[in-house]
């Protein structure tokens, strides 16, 4: 039994396909969704979306958004999202280091929130990027706009 999943950003359709289970970073905690789930509308936090279908798993870094869950479909409207294999780890590590340095410089309170969010985003991007499949492994579950 699987559920239809769509993940989109302003710029592109990132994922469209089926999954047995969808794990999402809700603002109130991690959510797991399977076919037949009760309808739900929730806000997403910065984190990782995990899509499992049989023995295949897809990992996506997400920087907030909303999710609509219906018994037969999950729709994610993400502020920003990217597949694990699209993340430039070196660039994400540089962003994390910049955020750490800015936080260490005792920024004003109104800027501190922004810097903490930048640190969280870069840290999650690095975590998700390290989940990349090794070269030559099976393709992901869905189709990204890059594979057309």
FENNORVEN-V214813 format. One record per residue. N is the residue number from 0. PSI is psi as a letter, one per 40 degrees, with the letter a starting at -180 (* if undefined). Layout:
[[N,PSI] [N,PSI]]
This chain:
[[0,h] [1,i] [2,i] [3,h] [4,h] [5,h] [6,h] [7,i] [8,i] [9,d] [10,d] [11,i] [12,h] [13,d] [14,h] [15,h] [16,a] [17,i] [18,i] [19,d] [20,i] [21,h] [22,h] [23,i] [24,g] [25,i] [26,d] [27,e] [28,i] [29,h] [30,i] [31,h] [32,h] [33,i] [34,h] [35,e] [36,i] [37,i] [38,i] [39,i] [40,h] [41,i] [42,i] [43,i] [44,i] [45,h] [46,a] [47,h] [48,h] [49,h] [50,h] [51,h] [52,h] [53,b] [54,e] [55,i] [56,h] [57,h] [58,h] [59,h] [60,h] [61,i] [62,g] [63,i] [64,a] [65,i] [66,h] [67,h] [68,h] [69,i] [70,d] [71,e] [72,i] [73,h] [74,h] [75,h] [76,g] [77,i] [78,d] [79,i] [80,i] [81,i] [82,i] [83,d] [84,e] [85,e] [86,h] [87,h] [88,d] [89,d] [90,d] [91,d] [92,d] [93,d] [94,d] [95,d] [96,d] [97,d] [98,d] [99,d] [100,d] [101,d] [102,d] [103,e] [104,e] [105,g] [106,i] [107,i] [108,d] [109,d] [110,d] [111,d] [112,d] [113,d] [114,d] [115,d] [116,d] [117,d] [118,d] [119,d] [120,d] [121,d] [122,d] [123,d] [124,d] [125,d] [126,d] [127,d] [128,d] [129,e] [130,e] [131,i] [132,i] [133,i] [134,i] [135,e] [136,i] [137,i] [138,i] [139,a] [140,d] [141,a] [142,h] [143,i] [144,e] [145,e] [146,e] [147,*]]
